[in-house]
Amino acid sequence: MTLGKTLLIAGCGDVGGRLGQQLNTVGWTVYGLRRSVALLPEGIRPVAADLHADACPAAWPSEALDYLVYCAAASEHDEAGYRAAYVDGLRHVLGWLAQQGQRPKRLLFVSSSGVYGQQLGEWIDETSPAEAESYSGRIMREAEQMALHCGLPASVVRLTGIYGPGREWLLKQVRQGCRVVSEPPLYGNRIHVDDAAGLLAYLLQADAGGVLLEDCYIGVDNQPAPLHEVVAWLREQLDVSHWSEQSTVRRSGSKRCSNARARALGWAPHYPSYREGYRAILAQ
């Protein structure tokens, strides 16, 4: 029975807010740490804080914390911004835990499939080399290592391309008539934002129920797909017939991520492919 657990979500934005709501409904006490706590969903206890600051937030919870999810997002998309959000921010939160004498049963660090540098459509799992040369991939790997060696039991969850309400960049591109190359196929990986939150909730509840977690999971739906196939399907759904001369979707990488490890635990995405996920968005 996993009722009555206490969770702190550091960087409680869109994914964190949905995670908090899911666990709140099953009896967990959830604290959400972010700068603008007015944006937290109902039921999540606010902890107003700046992850870039050194001092422990005044609103930091005094009770024992069973779980910590570190779910920050970089506000500045450059090397300094990534380091501040993922490495320095995590260091601050771990320091605040130590100051308060709190020792959660597990830390989940929310990472990205951007740590993988493969570009030839290879299948990727948690054991594949994660050697992306981009600054974002390098810094994320550094933050992952900090999480895994922080002295707490920890798991890294590498989420793929998150889409959902308010994350409609591809829909906008398709409406503009964007083109995308079909040869060689550019494989993309995605997960609906509700499934991203759902996977985190599933892992926390599994751990609380005594399941021994691995140190890494990939968060992705069941069906990595070539981008030209996704665009063709969306053009049909949106009844777009024109092509733009300028608008071309460019992607740097091409890989296919597997969710076999998460599925082996019993998790399954509510939106198994882009079709179910985008249908739900378009229905709204």
C-alpha angles and dihedrals in degrees: 000000000000101000122129098030120148120225133185116200110199109202095021101191129134098319093036093049092052091047090051092050092049093053094039089061091057095051105271121140106232128194118194119204117200140125096251104043091173086079094059116113119252114278096032113111111233124240107181107207146137113229088208093062124093099213120086109252116257089230094054108137115257096203124089113279117220096189141017124200115191105203106157127155125209113248092194115050099212134089094273092047093051093048091049093049102041110022104027094035093052090047090054094050093048088050092051090051090052092048090054093044091239120150114185119206089237143000120217111201112199108219136163139252083234086092087077115084099190113130108172101080093268121165110250130200135168092279095054118109110272101204108136109164096209116108089242092054093045095048092046090053089050091052091047090054091049090053094047093049100039095106095254124098102264143182128193117218112200107202120199126213106329117213134169140103109354092012098087104133094128093049089053091050092050092049088054089055098251120186126219130190117250099192116088092019114238106220118211131190125211145172128194111244091241090053091048089055091041093055091052090049091048092052093048093049091046090053091047088051092056100262113146107235127211119238094247139034132176116223108211138126123255097265125053104193140192109262093232089058092051092047092048091051093047091049088056093048092047094041092235113163103163126088123214120229093212108030112092123160107226124194127187099204139038121197140133116232121206125217093193094119094053091044090051087062090056100262119135128178117248087218103045095185142009090268096065092040098049092041088059092049093047091048089060 
